[in-house]
Amino acid sequence: MNDTTATATATAAEPERRTAPDEGIDTALLRGFLKRALGDEALVDRVNDLLFDHVVGGRCHPSVVAEELSRQIGEVVFAARHEDWQAVADDLIAEARDLEGAPEIGPLRFIDHHRQRYAANVPIAEAAEFIIGAQREDGTNDEGEFRVTLIELTAGRRWSLNPHLEAFGDGDGALLRAIDAGILDALGPVASRDEFARRLLAMGMIDDSDEPLPGGDGAES
């Protein structure tokens, strides 16, 4: 009953609609979008039941049909959580990457300064330093990097290393990915550099240090 191939139309006299950022959208395009959404499998059965009640049963006024259609679209959209939108975004990104032939970006990787070959010759100001970023399959990196240093602090008789996050340059992309992976929950005090490294491994990062921790070299945890 719900013919999704038909195109919703608007008269030439009708003004365009405005989106939240106050951008114009053609009324016919807007109505076509709504009609296609109502014809999706997620809604089509409920929409057809509603149309049957009006056309055959005569049980509801056209204005009631319009209000109910709006409510049903809203219910589906509001049911989506962040992870649902992220899954859709990931699918669209993958499709766009395939279309453009762009190399896929790899998992986040980190380097522990103290486990680098040059560590003895390159001193750092804090107790530890981790550089976190990612590379594409072709070796390029357009997401940048960010840094987490471990600062020694003593509260009473309790000593700990406290992570301090710094984003610099063009590291926003890598930082946003790390936030999605749970980096903010990993910034609590630790007893050692290895403990912090294992928190990163647990988030799916790869230990790219010259001397990686066991289980952290070249394989996602």
N, C-alpha and C positions, 0 to 999 in steps of 0.2 A: 504493500500500500504506500509505503514511503519511497517515492521514486527519487533515488539519489542522483540520477543522471540529469535530471532537469535543472535548469539554472534559475535561481531566484533573481528577480528583476526589480529595479527601482525606476520610478519615473524621472525624467530629466529635471523636473522641478525640485526634486528632493535634494537638500544639502548633504554634503558628505559628512560622515561622522568624525569625531575627534577621539584619538586614543589618549591614554594617560599622559604620555609625553607631549600631548597637544599636537600630534601629527595627524594629518587628514587621511581618511581611508574612504574609498569610493563605496557608496551605499550598496550597490549591486554586488561588489566583491565581498563586502561584509555579510550580506544575506546569503550569498553562495557558500561562504565558509561555514556559517551556522547550519545550513541545510546539509552540507556534507558531513559535518560533525554529528548531526542527529541521525544520519543514515549509517553511522558506524555500528559494528557489531555490539559495541558496549552499550548502545542505546536503542537500536532499531526495534527490538521487541517491545520495549515500553512505549516507544513512539507510536508504533502500529496499534497497540492496544488503546492508546489515547485517541488516535484518529478513528478507530472503530467505534468507540463510545460516542464520538461526536457525529460521524457520518451515518452510521447504521442505527445506533441506539438513541441518538438525539439527546444524550444525557448531559451535555455541557456546551456552554456558549463559546464561540470562537475566541473571545477574550480570555476565557479560562484555559483553552488549549494553548494560547500564546504564553500565558503565565507559567503553565505547567512545563512547557518545553524549555523555558528559561531556567526553571528550577532543576530540571533533570540534567541539563548541561553543567550547571553549577555544581551539582552533587558529584559528578564524575571528576571535574577539575579539582574541586576541593579535597577529594579523596587522595589525590596524588601527594606523595611525600617528597622530601628532598632527594632521596635515593631513586625515586621514579624519574624525576626530571633529570638526574644525573645519568641514569641509564639511557634515557632518550637522547641526551646530549652526546653521550659516548657513541651511540649508534650513528647519529648524524655526522659526528666528527670523523668516524671511521669511513662512512660512505663518501664524505667530501675528500678525505685523504686518498681513497681509492680512485676517485674521479680525477683528482689533480696529480696523482702519482707521487705524492709527497712521502718521504721516508717516515716510518713510524717512530715516535719517540719512545725511548726505553724507560725502564723503571728508575726511580730515584736511586742515586748512589751517594755514598758518603766516604770521606777520607778522614781518618784519625791522624792528626799531625804526628803524634808520638810513635806511630807505626809506619812512618815514611822513612825511606833511606836517608833523606836529608835532615831528619829531625835534630841530630846532634849538632849540625852546623847552622841551623836556622832557629834561633830561640824565639819563643812566644811569650807574651806578657802574662798570660793566665795559666792555670794548671793544665788545661787541655783545650784543643780547638778541633772542631769538626766542620768540614766544608761539605755542603749538601747541594746536589744538582742532578741533572740528567743529560743524556746525549741521545741524539737520533741515530738511526742505524748507519748513517753516512758520516758520523762523527761530529756533526754540527750541534750546537746548543743554543737555542733561541729562547730558553726559559730562564737563563741566568743561574746564579748560585746564591746561597745565603750561608751564614755561619752561626754556629752555636759554640760558645766558649763555656768552659766549666770554671767557676770562680770559687776559690776556697773561702769558706766562712765558718766561724765558730760561734755557736749560741750557747752560752754557759760552758758546759763541758762537752757539748756535742759538736763534732766536726763533720762537715759535709761538703760535697762539691755541688754547686748550684748552677744549673744551665742558664745561660744568657743568650737570647736569640738576637741576631743582627741581620737585617736585610739590607743589601746595598746594590747600587747599580741597577741592572735590569733583572734582579732576582725575584721579582714579584711572581712570575709564572711558577717557578720551582717552589716558592713559599706557599702559594695557594694549593698546589698539589699536596704538599706536606701537611698542610692544615686539614685537608680532606682525609688524609691518611691517619691523622690523630697526633700530629707533632705537639700540639698545645698540651695534650694530656701527658706527654712524656717529659715535660720541663720541670718536674719536681726534683728535689735533691737526690743525689746518688752517692754511693760510697766509693765508686771507682770509675775510671774511664770506660772499662769493659762493660760495666753495668749500663751505662748510657748507650754504648754501641749496641748492646743486645736489645735495648728498647727500640732502636731504629730498625734492627733486623726483624723484630716482631711486627713492625709496621709494613714489612714487605720491601724495605730498602736493601741494597746490596753493598757490602763492605768492599770498597774499591781501593783500600789502603795497600801499600806495598806488601805488608804482612797482615793479611786479613785474619779476623777471628775464625776459628773452625766453624764451617757451615755457612760462612758469610761471603765466600768468594765466588762470584759468578753465578750464583743460584739464588733465586728468590726464596725467602723463608715463608 
